[in-house]
Amino acid sequence: MTELQIICEKVDALIDSLGGYWSKEWLLQPVIEELGEFSKELQIDAGLHPGKSTTKEKLEEEFGDLFFAVIALGRGLEIDIEKALMQTLRKYQTRRK
């Protein structure tokens, strides 16, 4: 079992302990919310919000939240996360040739 598969199983277990996956029409909402929070921290880091500061730890936290939400989206839609990611890697590798 790969590390990614282990992570996906941990996401499944956590979501199951919280009552299970939402219906499909609501699975995208957490991704949108977390993308907004990550985007805000990234903009602060880039200096686009004078007087505010962030840390690498905060960026990592928000990125982790976003990654969790994306994995949950895929798992809730019964997408094989590893297969999807490997297909995308092959697609981008082919484009570079």
N, C-alpha and C positions, 0 to 999 in steps of 0.2 A: 504494500500500500504506500502511495506517495504522500509526501507532506501535504500537498494540496487536498488530496482525498481525506486525510485526517482532519484538516481544517474544516472541510465541508461537513464532515460528520459531526464535528463539534458545534458548528453553526446549527445544523439540524437539531441536535440534542438541546441546545439552548432555546431555540424557537419552540420546540415541542414542550419544553418545561414552562413556556410562557403562554401556552394555549394553541400552538400550531401556526402554520403559515396563514396569512390573510388571503382573501379571495384575490384572484388574478388582477382584477381591475384596481386593487389598492397596493399591489407589490411595488410599483414604481415610486410611490409617494416618499418612502424613506430615502430612496436614492436621490431624489430631487432635493429633499431637505438636507441631507448630508453633503451633497455637492455644493449647495449654497454655503454651508458652514465652512467647508474646506476652501472654497473660493474666497470667502471673506478673509480667512487667515493668510492665504496666499497673496492677496492684494495688500494686506497689512505688511507682510514680509517684503513685498516689492516696493514699499514706501508710498503706496497710493492713498493711505489714510494717515496724514501727518498727525503726530502726537500719540499714535497708537503703536504698540510693538507686540511682537509675538516671539515664540521660541521654536526651536527645532522640535522640541517635545510636543508642543501644541500642534504643530503641523503634522507630526507623526500620529498624534491622537485623532485628529480630524481625518487624516488619510485612512487610518484604520477603521474609523466609523464608516467612511464611504465604501471601503473595500468590503466590510462586513455586509453593508446594505446591498451591494452589487451581487455578492455571493448569495445572499438570501433571496434576491430577485431571481437569479438563475435557478436556485434549488427549488424555489416555490413554483417555478414554471417547468420543473423537472428537466432542466437542461443539464447535460453532463459538462460541468464546469471545466474540467481538465481537457476534455475533447474539444470544447469550443475554443479554449485558449491555445491549444496546440494547432488547431486549424488556422487560427489567426496568425500565429507565429510563422507557420509555413507560407501563408499568403504574403506576409510582409517580406519574408526571405526571398520568395520568388520575384517579387517586385524589384528587389535590389539587384537582381542578376541582369 
